[in-house]
């Protein structure tokens, strides 16, 4: 029996049920929304809510302070200690490995896949060069990986202790020296980090895509004598070595080539600035031969100087103490730890460990006993694999975190596959999605297991089939994407945080009901308040309160490394972090909605403000655009959309407009005025559905014909938009649109 034969009999029932439910609940939803929204010009109303705690304002121009209900008396600084089952109190990160060894030594802790082979395949692509169509042959790489190999919690603790002892044997001094982690996310990244913590060695982090200049800046500013890197990064290390005046030890993961060996020998014997290159296996061997006791840091000692991805200039180092990280773990546990179980949870670790969100989640998972299976963006899905499945299908995770771009791509990938399906299946699927979304929004207790298994089963299988929790952070999440993923795959929780606040300061959990564009209340380790932004018309004492979001708590950093002026500008003397984000408190439950970055509020020539990130999260609903940047400035009265088009959707759109797609190159399709006009029309429809103001609707679109990546510097290593670089790349097109 085909899928169409199985699905067709339930189509009519699903569709009719959805239509009836839509009519009833849409009316109720509008009424409920109207009742919940306070009058803008009325007096400020402070509601009581059982899941949050409010402290009245004490300063003019500031809102009341909001806390998690668990932090009514005081903010949480440590996760609970399960002493009866071998748990150890966490005061510093040194205690994490002691805890896992005592509490759950036999659990699968860290898993990795070994690369078996890289397959090279040639493909012919067509481009327009100097106005002429040119065919080029390009090589594409595909990966063949082995199964996951696991290290138990006891083995992880033992190995990290050996690495720590080996570092000391090689001359790295506890409580004095620093080690830079310049490597891709991996099992060994985490082992080396905890090895450093075992000997009170401060780590510094640098994205492995940061480039030579960014790496050199972080090494010299932090006076780093040792670096851990992948073997593929050795050329970068050799390039900056003469200028890295403190660097004397390089620990590499993997095997080096004969050519690299010659360069390494030359660097080791060159002049006064000699570098020693040692494999990680050799460090472990040194530690095995020369075991030493752990060196315990103080909670206030620096655990990490975390360098940002540099989206706003030179990377800056955020000072993170052991106490900060332990408090962040307490916040995660107190906020949504109850959603996770202690038996079969698996987390797919593929985001950069140099990003604070990934670092915090992985450290919490290790402490909690959640298995960490490491993957890579290159090997995540089947698309880039040969003779094996991608990481997500191989691991079958129960938890997955991702920036909005990751979740957007999953949604659009499903939608594009759906368009190739028979119409009865499309109709049943779309109707089921609408009904499931409605049940989420209205909190309907409806048994939809049949639809989940029949209509959504194949999609769930694409993410391993066991996914129970998704977490989004790093940028605003599209409401359409959140609704779609939550209905079709698993609940998708919107989180919020900054490097300076240890990555996750808020998350909206199911107890608050489903809502989009809402980050929930603060985690139990911090508190929020809003402060007036008069130049943009945001009033913290208004109804509802709107203003710049400030955060305070034991997880919040005390400042930037060797940058006292920037520290004084960003942090107040009484511990508040000025986030630079504009937010709104939803008065009925004290949850927060992020409006935009303060620096991304653009005043157009007609005096109207537009919030760039907010608009980008809304227009992400367009299935024609894989990535998007909204541009506007004070010299012009309208905005422009700059985007990376989604090839299958754009080709289908072009065909629907009467264009002979087969006779055009990809670049020609992106330059087609007909295609661009159709995309602008689609954006206008999305704007109408979201009740956007005329100034918030792009009047023109620029379609780039190449992907935006960290490698071409249009995205950061954390997959965030490099806005200035995107605008610079398309400056000629922007100028031409405004000049027309």
Protein Blocks (a to p, Z undefined) as FASTA:
>chain_A
ZZklmmmmmmmmmmmmmmmmmmmmmmmmmmmmmmmpccfklccdddddfkbccdddfbeh
iacddddfklmmpccfbdcddfknopacdfbfklmmmmmmmmmmmbcfbdcdddfbdcdd
dddddddeehiacddddddddddddddddddfklmmmmmmmmmmmmmmnopaghkbccdd
dddddfklmmmmmmmmmnopacddddfklojmlmmmmmmmnopabdcddfklmmmmmmmm
mmmmmbcbdcdedjddfklmmmmmmmmmgcjbdcddddfklmmmmmmmmgcddddddfkb
cfbdcddehlnocaddddddfklmmmmmmmmmmmmmmmpccklgccddfbafkbmklmmm
mmmmmmnopacddddfklmpmmlgghiacfklmnopabdcddfklmmmmmmmmmmmmmmp
cfklmmmmmmmmmmmmmmmmnopacdfklmmmmmmmmmmmmnnopafbdcdehiacdfkl
mmmmmmmmoccddddddfklnopabdcdfklopaehiebjadfkbccdddddfknopafk
bccdddddddedjklcfbdehilklmmmmpcfkopacehpacdddfknopacdfbdfklp
ccdfkopacdfklmmmmmmmpmkbmbdcddddfkbcbdcddddddfklmmmmmmmnopaf
klpcfklmmmpmklmmmmmmmmmmmmmmnopafklpcfbdcddfbdcdfklopacfkopa
cfklmmmmmmmmmmmmmmZZ
